[in-house]
Amino acid sequence: MSKTIKVALAGAGAFGIKHLDGIRNIDGVEVVSLISRDLDKTREVAAKYGVGHVTTDLADSLALPEVDAVILCTPTQMHADQSIQCLKAGKHVQVEIPLADTLKGADEVAALQKSTGLVAMVGHTRRFNPSHQWVHNKITAGEFNIQQMDVQTYFFRRTNMNALGQPRSWTDHLLWHHAAHTVDLFAYQAGSPIVQANAIQGPIHPTLGIAMDMSIQLRAANGAICTLSLSFNNEGPLGTFFRYIGDTGTYIARYDDLFNGKEEQIDVSKVAVSMNGIELQDREFFAAIREGREPNSSVGKVLPCYQVLHQLEQQLNAA
């Protein structure tokens, strides 16, 4: 594909804007349609980014013959069904993490992708952040092997607010969203499937209906282990922090910054063409479409993560 890739983007909130900003830096790609539930706000965002078509219904955008691909930045509970809708319409699709909030939904998307042959990718951004890419390059070069990953995912989210501090129409989830990042990254960086997974959770919030605190342990087939702590009750610092403990060193990743075990910063500015993980994720999506290949973090490649999340959910429900 040499022509401009024309994209419909669903979700004009905090993450949709991150994708719009990233796509501005990518040649040969144009966002031609913007979908979101609040028409007035969507028109404002569309005007700022020069998007000509605005709608509240994904089907309207899928009906546009010029649309080649869709990026879904919509509520978690809609991801699987909307991904299926896009694939059935003959459109390539990138869906923000998580692919689904059930294994059944993830399996259905994976099966449809196989039958259509279209590119279907999930926004497992940690695979693309330069800090984690730097560590991955050390691993693939045989210079570093993970013994343990210690990960903290901490937010202060006792009400339904998004990353911009605006009211959210849906409820976020520690297991199916935030744990998905680390479960997938651990198996990816260890280069080995997860063979043991345990979880415990704190009290269920009386209004939000979700656990606000959770602890997860993982073991890969090669013996590497991972400990993940998650909370929506933490007042700061906020975010996800990764400590890689290996056979030849220790590395600490804080989003796109990387440090060694002595807190000395490592320059990761030359790892990729951008320091923006979302932009790098989008670049991979569009490159896979052009080259007719499976992308990194394809539905097929990340499906094992959702199998582990399903096992953990069953374990938590039975506790």
C-alpha positions in Angstrom: 0.0 0.0 0.0 1.6 3.2 -1.2 -1.3 5.6 -0.9 -2.2 7.6 2.2 -3.7 5.4 4.9 -7.0 6.9 5.9 -8.0 6.4 9.5 -11.1 6.6 11.6 -10.5 7.2 15.3 -13.1 6.3 17.9 -12.8 8.1 21.2 -12.0 11.8 21.5 -10.9 11.6 25.1 -7.5 11.6 26.7 -6.1 8.6 24.8 -7.7 9.5 21.5 -5.9 12.8 21.7 -2.6 11.0 22.4 -3.1 9.1 19.1 -4.0 12.2 17.2 -0.8 13.9 18.4 1.3 10.9 17.5 -0.2 10.5 14.0 0.6 14.1 13.2 4.3 13.0 13.1 3.7 10.0 10.8 3.9 10.6 7.0 1.3 9.0 4.7 -1.4 8.8 7.3 -4.5 10.9 7.6 -7.3 10.8 10.2 -10.5 11.4 8.2 -13.2 10.5 10.7 -13.6 11.1 14.4 -16.2 9.2 16.5 -17.2 10.0 20.1 -20.4 10.1 22.2 -20.4 13.9 22.8 -20.9 15.5 19.4 -20.0 19.0 20.4 -16.8 18.0 22.1 -15.9 15.7 19.2 -16.4 18.6 16.8 -14.1 20.8 18.9 -11.3 18.1 18.7 -11.9 17.4 15.0 -11.6 21.1 14.2 -8.3 21.3 16.1 -6.8 18.3 14.3 -8.4 19.0 10.8 -10.6 16.0 10.8 -13.5 16.4 8.3 -16.0 13.8 9.3 -17.5 13.6 12.8 -20.1 11.2 14.2 -21.3 9.5 17.3 -21.8 6.1 15.6 -18.9 3.9 14.6 -21.0 2.4 11.9 -21.1 5.7 10.1 -17.3 5.8 9.9 -17.1 2.1 8.8 -19.5 2.9 6.0 -17.0 5.4 4.5 -15.3 3.6 1.6 -12.1 5.7 2.0 -11.4 4.4 5.5 -8.7 1.8 5.6 -8.1 1.4 9.3 -9.7 2.2 12.7 -8.1 3.0 16.0 -10.4 2.3 19.0 -9.9 4.4 22.2 -13.3 3.6 23.6 -14.4 2.1 26.9 -12.9 -1.3 27.8 -16.3 -3.0 27.7 -16.8 -2.0 24.0 -13.4 -3.2 22.7 -14.1 -6.7 21.6 -17.4 -6.0 19.9 -16.1 -2.9 18.2 -13.0 -4.7 17.0 -15.2 -7.4 15.5 -17.4 -4.7 13.9 -14.3 -3.2 12.2 -13.0 -6.5 11.0 -16.4 -7.5 9.6 -16.4 -4.1 7.7 -13.1 -5.0 6.1 -11.0 -2.5 8.1 -7.7 -3.0 9.8 -8.0 -2.2 13.5 -5.9 -1.2 16.4 -7.7 -1.3 19.8 -6.3 0.3 22.9 -5.5 -2.1 25.7 -7.2 -4.2 26.8 -8.4 -6.2 23.8 -11.4 -7.4 25.9 -12.6 -7.8 29.4 -13.3 -11.5 29.0 -11.4 -14.3 27.4 -14.4 -15.2 25.3 -14.3 -11.7 23.7 -10.5 -11.9 23.1 -10.9 -15.4 21.5 -13.7 -14.1 19.2 -11.6 -11.2 17.9 -8.6 -13.5 17.4 -10.7 -16.1 15.4 -12.1 -13.3 13.2 -8.7 -11.8 12.5 -7.4 -15.2 11.4 -10.3 -15.6 8.9 -10.0 -12.1 7.5 -6.2 -11.8 7.4 -6.6 -8.1 8.3 -4.2 -6.4 10.6 -5.6 -6.5 14.2 -3.3 -5.0 16.9 -3.7 -4.2 20.6 -2.2 -1.2 22.3 0.2 -2.9 24.5 2.3 0.2 24.7 5.0 -1.1 27.0 6.4 -3.2 24.1 7.0 0.1 22.3 8.2 2.5 25.1 11.9 3.3 24.4 12.9 2.3 28.0 11.4 -1.2 27.6 12.7 -1.5 24.0 16.3 -0.8 25.3 15.9 -3.6 27.8 14.4 -5.9 25.1 17.4 -5.2 22.9 19.8 -6.2 25.6 17.8 -9.4 26.1 17.7 -10.3 22.4 21.5 -9.6 22.1 22.0 -12.2 24.9 23.5 -9.5 27.3 20.7 -9.6 29.9 18.3 -12.2 31.3 15.5 -11.4 33.7 15.5 -13.1 37.1 12.7 -11.0 38.5 10.5 -8.1 37.6 9.0 -6.0 40.4 6.2 -3.7 39.2 4.1 -1.1 40.9 1.0 0.3 39.2 -0.4 3.1 41.3 -3.2 5.6 40.7 -5.5 7.7 42.8 -8.9 7.0 41.3 -11.6 6.7 43.9 -14.1 8.3 41.5 -14.7 7.8 37.8 -12.3 10.3 36.2 -10.1 10.0 33.2 -6.4 11.0 32.7 -7.5 14.6 32.0 -9.5 14.8 35.2 -12.9 14.6 33.4 -15.8 12.4 34.4 -15.7 8.9 32.8 -18.7 7.1 31.4 -17.3 3.7 32.3 -15.3 2.0 35.1 -11.7 1.2 34.7 -10.3 -2.2 36.0 -7.1 -3.1 37.7 -7.0 -6.7 36.4 -8.3 -6.5 32.8 -6.6 -3.1 32.0 -3.7 -2.2 34.1 -2.4 -5.7 34.9 -2.7 -6.6 31.2 0.3 -4.2 30.5 2.6 -6.1 32.9 1.4 -9.6 32.3 2.1 -9.2 28.6 5.4 -7.3 29.1 6.7 -9.9 31.5 6.2 -12.8 29.1 7.5 -10.7 26.2 10.7 -9.6 28.0 11.3 -13.1 29.6 10.8 -14.7 26.1 9.0 -17.4 27.9 5.3 -18.2 28.5 3.7 -17.7 31.9 3.1 -21.1 33.6 2.0 -20.0 37.1 -0.1 -17.1 38.2 -1.6 -16.1 41.6 -3.7 -13.1 42.7 -5.3 -11.6 45.7 -7.4 -8.5 45.9 -8.6 -6.0 48.5 -12.2 -4.9 49.3 -14.7 -4.2 46.5 -15.5 -0.5 46.3 -19.2 0.1 47.3 -19.9 2.4 44.4 -17.5 1.5 41.6 -18.0 -2.3 42.2 -14.3 -3.1 41.6 -11.3 -4.0 43.8 -9.2 -1.0 44.4 -6.1 -2.9 45.4 -4.5 -6.1 44.0 -1.4 -8.2 44.1 -0.3 -10.6 41.4 2.6 -13.1 41.2 3.8 -14.7 37.9 6.3 -17.3 37.0 7.5 -18.0 33.4 8.5 -21.4 32.1 12.2 -20.4 32.1 12.0 -19.6 35.9 11.8 -15.8 35.8 9.3 -14.4 38.3 7.3 -11.2 38.5 5.6 -9.4 41.4 2.9 -6.8 40.5 1.2 -4.5 43.0 -1.7 -2.4 41.8 -3.8 0.3 43.5 -6.4 2.9 42.8 -6.0 4.2 46.4 -2.5 5.6 46.1 -2.1 9.3 46.5 1.3 9.5 44.8 3.6 9.2 43.0 1.3 8.0 40.2 2.0 5.7 37.3 3.7 2.4 36.7 7.3 1.7 37.7 9.2 -1.4 36.6 12.3 -2.8 38.2 14.1 -5.4 36.0 16.4 -7.6 38.1 18.7 -9.7 35.9 21.9 -11.7 35.8 24.0 -8.8 34.6 22.3 -5.7 36.1 19.3 -4.0 37.4 17.2 -1.5 35.4 14.3 0.8 36.5 11.9 2.0 33.9 9.6 4.9 34.7 7.6 5.4 31.5 10.1 6.6 28.9 12.9 7.1 31.4 15.4 4.3 32.3 17.9 4.1 35.1 20.3 1.5 36.3 20.2 0.1 39.9 22.3 3.0 41.1 19.7 5.5 39.8 22.0 6.7 37.0 19.9 7.6 33.9 20.4 5.7 30.7 20.0 7.6 27.4 17.2 5.9 25.4 16.7 8.8 22.9 18.3 6.8 20.1 16.4 3.6 20.6 13.6 4.5 18.1 12.6 7.4 15.9 10.5 8.9 18.7 10.4 9.0 22.5 6.6 8.7 22.4 5.4 5.1 23.0 1.9 5.8 21.5 3.4 7.2 18.3 5.8 4.2 18.0 2.8 1.9 18.5 0.9 3.7 15.8 3.9 3.6 13.5 4.1 -0.2 13.9 0.3 -0.5 13.1 0.6 1.5 9.9 3.9 -0.2 8.8 2.2 -3.7 9.3 -0.7 -2.5 7.0 1.7 -1.3 4.3 4.0 -4.3 4.5 1.2 -6.9 4.8 2.6 -8.5 7.9 1.7 -9.3 11.5 2.5 -6.4 13.8 4.2 -6.6 17.2 1.4 -6.8 19.8 -1.0 -8.4 17.2 -4.1 -10.0 18.6 -2.5 -13.4 18.2 0.7 -12.4 20.0 -1.0 -10.9 23.0 -3.8 -13.5 23.4 -1.8 -15.5 26.0 -1.9 -12.4 28.3 -5.7 -12.6 28.3 -5.7 -16.3 29.0 -3.6 -15.5 32.1 -6.0 -12.7 33.1 -8.9 -15.1 32.7 -7.2 -17.6 35.1 -6.6 -14.9 37.6 -10.2 -13.7 37.4 -11.4 -17.2 38.1 -9.1 -17.5 41.0 -10.2 -14.2 42.5 -13.9 -15.1 42.0 -13.4 -18.4 43.8 -11.7 -16.8 46.8 
